[in-house]
Amino acid sequence: MIVTQLPALAADNEPKLLEPSTTDIGCILRPLIAQFDADLNYTGAISGDDLEGLLRGMHEQAIKIGIPYLEGSHSWYSFNVGVYYAHLCYPSHPLDVRVYTGIYTWLAVLVDDGACKDPKQWQDFMIRFQTGVNQVTPLAQAWADYLRLSYKFYSPIVANFIITSSLNFTNANALEGSELPRMARTRGGENWPYYLRDKDGVSEAYVWMTFPKALYPDISSYMEAIPDMNKYISFTNDILSFYKEEKAGEKDNYMHSRAFYEGKDIYTVFKEVIQEDVDAHRRVELVLRGREPYARAWNEHAMGFVAMHKAMDRYRLRELGLGERYTDSFGRMTSTRQR
């Protein structure tokens, strides 16, 4: 998930808020995140039953696409994000759908990075996609192909939402790399942080991917909960990414942007986002109560999404004693949690 990029303001325009040193961050965040787990009734992920099949299927698709992913490269790490997402968040999906979601995630991470570096290319992607013209790079062509492939696994309405969310994600990333650095923030823009977060995080696409047509054909059983599912995915990522971002001194994210506009301390905002996230999750549970298998599918996604953050080294949650491990002593991914 991408974080927002905001231009620096003059020092006299920024709120004068005291912040703890990086050595204090863990002491502040650990109990808050632990309570977040408790409030969600976090029980861990239910892993998919065919990790080897998932890895094999994703490798085969990656070879067909032709984008290198040598071990240790950015593409390789991005590929592993796709493996974790498909394995932990969609464990009951048919294998071919899990392969699709894994490759989609790999490509999305690469697009996220590429659009900020070369916004013109991804502005042109939008034109080419809408007019049916072939793309100019293997990544752009693969991204276009995988958006259209959503119709194979999802009903037309659901696939349409997956595609529009993905296009918003692409366009928002191109915006961040081109126009956003020129924006001068004012106090009147208080709704901007969530608007941008909603567009550039592709959370809505992942929410709709929870319900492939082969298993979950009745859209009316869950569509009322989509807005809160979307908020849950966005905010859970923001919450569980926050520690590593604070340790790195990153300020270009939703938490800091919201804190600026609301004139609040960053940790006050962090607590508010946690509460809003938990409230959203509870509303989803209320909508889905007694509606199986839709409730189970969402719970698997919601719990798996937390587990993915706990399992991946990039989020550094093991430093807080809140991490989980899905790798063996040789660093190979395992089907079940090792801790």
N, C-alpha and C positions, 0 to 999 in steps of 0.2 A: 504494500500500500504506500502511495506517495505521500509526502508531507508538503505542506504549502510553503512557498517561497515568497517572502515579503521584503520589500526594500527597507534599508536602514533609514531611520528618522534622525533628525537632529536631536542632540542630547536633551535639549530643553523641551522637546515634545513628548519624550517617553515618560511613562509614570515612574515616580521615584519609589520603588518597592525594594525592600531588603530581601536578598536571596541567600540561602545557606551556601556554604562552601560545598565543593564536590564531595568532600569527605563526609558531610552530613546527609547527603541525598539518600543514601541507602537506609539510614536510620529513620528518615521521614517516610519513605515510600514503602518499605517492606511491610509494616503493619497495615497500611492502606490497601496494598495489593492483596495481602493475605485475607483481609476482611472482604474485599471484592470477591475473591474465590468463595468465601463462605456464604456471602449474600446470593451468589449465583447457584449455590448448592453444587459447586464444581465437583465432579466425580471422576474426572479423567476421560480420556478418549476411548472409544471402541474402535480398534484398528480394523482396517480392511483385511479380508481373509486370504488375499493372494498378492502379497508384496512382490514376489518374484515375477508374477504375471504382469503386474503394473510396471515394474522396472523394464521388463522385456518389451512390453508394448510401447512405452514411452521412448525407449532407445530406438526401436524400429521406426517410429514416427519422426524422431529427430533426424535420423539418417536420411529419410525421404525429403525432409524439409531442407537439409543441407547447411544448417547453421552449426558451426563448430562449437563444442562444449568440452574442451580439454580440461582435465582435472586441475583444479586450482584457479581456473579462469573465472571471470565474472559470469560468463554464460553457464559454467558448471555449477556455481553456487545458485544461480537463478533456476537452473534445472532442478536442483534439489528442493528449492522452495515448492516447485510444482509437485514433486513426489510427496513431500510432507502434506501439502494441502489435500491432494487427492486421497492419500492413505488415511489421514486422520479425520478429515472433515466430511468425507462422503463414503464411509466404509460399507454401506449397504447398496451402493450404486452398482449396476452391472459393470464388469471390468472395462468394456469399451467406453463407457461414460467416464469412468475414472481416468482412463488414459486421455480422453479428450480434455477433462478439466485440468489434468496435470500439465499437458502441453500448452493449453490456454494460459495457465499461470506462468509457465516459463516464458512464453512470448510476451505476456503482459509486463513482466518485470523488465525485460529487455526494452520494450517500448517506453516504459516509464523512464528509464535511464536515457534512451536515445532521443526522446522528444524534447527534453530539456536542453540537450547538447546541440541538436540540429532541428529547431522548431520549424524551419521552412519546409524540410522534408515531410514532416508530419502534418503540416497544413496542406501540403500537396496530396498527402495520403487521403485526406478527407475528400478532396475533389475527385481523385481517381476512383476511390471506393464508390462514391455516389454515382459516378458516370460509367462505371463498369470497365474502366481502363486498367490494364495490368500495372502493378507497382514496379518501382525502379530498383528495389533492393530485395534480397531474399527474405529479410525480416518483415518488411512491409507486406510482401506478397503472402507470406505465411500467416501474418496477422489477419489480413483480409480473408484468406481462405478459411481460417478457423472461426471467424465470426460467422461466415455463411454456413459452416458445418454445423452450427448449433441447431439448425432445423432438422438434422438427422436424429438428434437425441431429445429434443424438446418440442412441445406443441408450438404452432406458429405464433400464438400470442406471447408465450414465454420466451421463445427465441427472439422475437422482435424486441422485447425488453432487454434481453442479454446484449443484443447488438447495439441498441441505442445507448445503454449504459457504457458499453465499450467504446463507442464513438465519442461520447461525452468525456470519457477518461482520456482518450487520445487528444481531443481538442483542448481540454483543460491543461494537459501537459505541454502542448505546443504554446498555449497562452502563457504559461509560467516561464517558458524559455524566451519569450519575445516581449509581450506587452506588460506583464506583471511587474518587472523591475522598474518600470517608469511610473507606476501608480504611487501617488502621494496619499497616504492614509489620512482620513479625517474621522472625527468621532461619530459622524453620521452613518458610517459604513458598518454598523454593528452586526448586521446580518450577513455580511460578506464572508466571514470565516467559515460558517457552516455551509453556505452555498458552494464555495470552492471545494471544501472538504467532501461534500456530497458528489461533486462532479469528478474530482481527480482521483478518487479512491477506488473506483469500480466495485464498490461494495454491493450495489444493487444487482449487478450481474451475478456475483457469487451467491446472493440470496436466491435468485431465480434458479440457479443451477442446483439448488437443493432438491428440486422436484422434476426429474426427468419423466417424460411422458409414459414410459413403459411401466413405471411403478406408481406414479402420482398423477393420474389423468384429470382429477377434479380441481381445477384452479380455484373454484369458489370456496373450497375448504380452507384455504390459507391466505387468499389475496388480501383480506382485511388487515392481516398482520405484516404485510410487506414493508410499510414505512418504518415500523419499529424493528423489524429484522435488519433493515438497512442501517438504522441508527446503531443497533447492537454491534454489527460487524465493524462499522467505522470507529465507534468509540472504544470498543475492546482493543482494537489495534492501537489506537492513540494511548490508551492506558498502559498497555503492556510494552509499548515502544518507548515510553516516556523516560524510564530509568536510563537506558543506553543513550538516549538523546541528551539528557541532562548531563550525563558523565562526559559526553563529547562536546558539551557547550553549544549544542544546536538550538537555535531560537526560531527557525523558520518552520513552525508547525502550528497545528490547530490550537493547541493549548496556549501558546504564547500569543498568538494572534487574538484569540478570544480574551485573554487577560488584558491585552492592550485596550481593546475596544470597550471592555466593561470596567476598566480601571481597577482591577482586582489583583491581588497577589496570586502568583502562578499556582501555588499549592491549594489555595481556596478554589480556584478553577478546577484543578485536578480532582478534588473531592466532589465538586458539583457534577463533573462529567461522570464520575463513578456512579453517583446516585441516579443520574439521568439514564445511564446505561442499564443499571439494574432494574429501574422502573420500566424501561422499554422491554427488557427480557420478560418481566412478569406479565406485561400486557400481552406479549406473544403467547405465553403459556395459557393465559386466560382465553384467548381466541381459539387455540388449538386443543383445549381440554376436551377429551373424549373423541377427538377426531384422529383416529389412526388410519393409516400409518404415517400421517402427516406430522403429528406431534413427535413421533419417534425420529423422523428424518431431521426435523429442526433441532431436536435435542442433541443428536449426534453431531450436527454441524456446529452448534453453539459450543458444546464441550470440546469438540475436536479443534476448534479455532483457538481456544485458550491453550490447549495442549500443544499445538503447533508453536506458539510463541514460547512456551516453557521449554520446548525441546530444542529449538534452534539456537545455536551459539550467538548469533548476531544480536539477540535481545538481552543477553547477559543476565538473565534472571537466576542463573545458578549462583551468581555472586551474592544474591539475596537469600539463598537457601530455598528458592521457589521454583527451581528448574526441574525438568524431567529429562530422562535420557532414553532415546530409541536407537542407540547404537551399541554394538558390542565392543569388546576390548580392542578390536582391530579397527574400530571406526566405521564398521559396516552397519547400515541401517537394519533394524530388526522389526518384526511385525508387532511386537508387544513392548510395553514400557519396561525398562530395565531397573527403574527405581520407583 
